[in-house]
Amino acid sequence: MKSIVIITTICFLMFGCRNERANDASDQSLVKVQPKTKKSLHLRSFDVVGGTDSARAELVTEGGISSSGYEGTPHNILWVNLVDGKSRWLLPNNDSIVQVTEDISTKPEESAKTPLASLFLVKADVSEQYSITGKLIISSPAGDKQELLSSDARRLEVWHIAENGQFLIMYAASTDYRVLTVDPASFKVLSTKTVSVVK
């Protein structure tokens, strides 16, 4: 049974499945050429997400190292539903770089197996990646619900699950550090606190 699912999924990826974010109705191909560098893109690290019927993959170009430790520069994230073959992208195009991918879980050492949500830090495709700010996005494990947490995120620092289940997410912004309190059901930001140093 597992082999049938795997073969079916590979066929979807090779020949194109129903993509909920297809930009051009006349071109349903899943993977295209990265527009800025003209390098070819390919899918990598195709893993089933625990607790869902979906698998997640990175769309990368050659060169660089992703936050997951694999070679290649990630430009997008793809989720594929292994039951109906429907797919969805994190981003509407492949112009940016997904600098950080991190799963939120009650057991961080098993986050890839049973995540409650996923965090993505997306930045412009420029050379000075670590000095510029970008978008901090939170997503459901299957990618079917996404929210923008910040458009001024330079670095994702740490996260924590509070006793009431809310997500506490600390990140470095352009000029300061901030802590977000995020509702785990809606992914809406409940509060934003700027971190100040008391002397």
C-alpha positions in Angstrom: 0.0 0.0 0.0 2.8 2.4 0.9 4.6 1.8 -2.4 1.4 2.7 -4.3 1.1 6.0 -2.4 4.8 6.8 -3.0 4.6 6.0 -6.7 1.4 8.0 -7.1 2.9 11.0 -5.3 6.0 10.9 -7.6 3.8 10.8 -10.6 2.0 13.9 -9.3 5.3 15.8 -8.8 6.7 14.8 -12.2 3.6 15.5 -14.4 1.9 18.2 -12.3 -0.9 18.0 -9.8 -3.7 20.3 -9.1 -2.0 23.4 -7.8 -4.0 25.9 -5.7 -1.5 28.7 -6.4 -0.9 28.3 -10.1 0.0 31.7 -11.4 -0.6 30.9 -15.1 -3.6 28.8 -16.0 -2.0 27.9 -19.4 1.1 26.5 -17.6 0.4 23.9 -14.9 3.9 22.7 -14.4 4.9 22.5 -10.8 8.5 23.5 -11.1 9.8 26.3 -13.2 13.1 28.2 -13.7 14.1 30.6 -10.9 13.5 34.0 -12.5 16.5 35.9 -11.2 19.3 33.5 -11.6 17.8 31.4 -14.4 19.0 28.3 -12.5 16.8 25.2 -12.7 14.7 24.4 -9.7 14.1 21.0 -8.2 12.2 19.5 -5.3 14.1 18.0 -2.4 13.5 16.6 1.1 10.0 15.2 0.5 8.8 14.1 3.9 5.4 13.2 5.3 4.2 15.6 8.0 3.1 13.8 11.1 -0.6 14.0 12.0 -1.5 15.0 8.4 -2.2 13.4 5.0 0.4 15.7 3.4 4.1 15.7 2.6 6.3 18.7 2.5 9.2 19.5 0.1 11.6 22.3 -0.5 12.0 23.9 -4.0 15.7 24.7 -4.4 18.4 25.8 -6.7 22.0 24.5 -6.5 24.4 26.2 -4.1 24.2 27.2 -0.5 22.9 25.4 2.5 19.3 25.5 3.8 18.3 25.7 7.4 17.4 22.0 7.3 21.1 21.3 6.6 20.7 20.2 3.0 22.6 21.6 0.1 20.7 24.0 -2.1 19.0 27.4 -1.7 15.2 27.1 -0.9 13.0 29.4 -2.9 9.6 27.9 -2.0 7.9 25.2 0.1 5.4 22.7 -1.4 2.8 20.6 0.4 1.2 17.7 -1.4 -1.9 16.0 -0.1 -1.2 12.3 -0.5 -4.9 11.4 -0.6 -6.2 13.6 -3.4 -3.0 14.9 -4.9 -3.8 18.6 -4.4 -0.8 20.8 -3.8 -0.2 24.3 -2.4 2.8 26.6 -2.2 4.0 28.7 0.7 4.8 31.6 -1.7 3.0 32.8 -4.9 6.3 32.8 -6.8 10.0 31.6 -6.5 11.6 35.1 -6.4 12.5 35.0 -2.7 14.6 32.8 -0.4 13.2 30.7 2.4 16.0 31.4 4.8 14.6 29.5 7.8 12.2 26.6 8.2 11.4 25.6 11.8 8.6 23.4 13.2 6.8 24.2 16.5 6.1 21.1 18.6 5.6 20.1 22.2 8.6 17.8 21.6 11.2 19.8 19.7 13.4 16.8 19.1 10.4 15.2 17.2 9.2 18.4 15.6 9.4 17.0 12.1 7.1 14.1 13.1 4.3 15.9 14.9 4.4 19.7 14.4 1.7 22.0 15.7 2.7 24.7 13.2 5.7 25.8 11.1 7.6 29.0 10.9 9.3 30.4 7.8 11.6 33.4 7.4 11.4 34.6 3.8 13.8 37.2 2.4 14.6 38.9 -0.9 17.1 37.0 -3.1 20.1 39.2 -2.5 23.7 38.6 -1.3 23.4 40.2 2.2 20.8 37.8 3.5 21.5 38.1 7.2 21.5 41.9 7.4 18.2 42.5 5.6 14.7 42.0 7.0 12.0 39.8 5.5 8.6 38.2 6.3 8.0 35.8 9.2 5.2 33.5 8.3 3.4 30.8 10.3 1.7 27.9 8.7 -0.4 24.9 9.7 1.4 21.5 9.4 -0.4 20.7 6.1 0.1 24.2 4.7 -3.6 24.9 4.4 -3.6 27.9 6.7 -0.9 30.6 6.7 -0.6 34.0 8.5 2.0 36.8 8.2 3.4 37.5 11.6 5.9 40.2 10.7 7.2 42.0 7.6 10.3 43.3 9.6 12.0 40.1 10.7 15.8 39.9 10.5 16.3 36.7 12.4 14.1 34.1 14.1 15.5 33.7 17.6 13.4 31.3 19.8 9.9 30.1 20.4 8.0 28.6 23.3 4.6 27.0 23.9 3.0 28.6 27.0 0.9 26.6 29.5 -2.3 28.0 27.9 -1.1 26.7 24.5 -0.3 30.0 23.0 2.9 30.4 21.0 5.6 32.8 22.2 7.9 33.7 19.3 10.9 36.0 19.6 12.6 37.5 16.6 15.2 40.2 15.8 13.6 43.0 13.8 15.5 45.8 12.0 16.3 47.8 15.1 15.1 45.8 18.1 13.9 42.4 19.4 10.2 41.5 19.7 8.1 38.8 21.3 4.9 37.8 19.7 2.0 36.0 21.4 0.2 34.0 18.8 -3.1 32.2 19.0 -2.5 28.5 18.2 -5.9 28.1 16.5 -6.2 31.1 14.3 -2.4 32.0 14.1 -3.4 35.6 14.8 -1.0 37.8 16.7 -2.5 38.6 20.1 0.2 40.9 21.3 3.6 42.3 20.4 6.2 43.2 23.0 9.4 45.1 22.2 12.3 43.8 24.3 14.1 46.5 26.2 17.3 46.2 28.3 16.9 47.6 31.8 20.2 49.1 33.1 
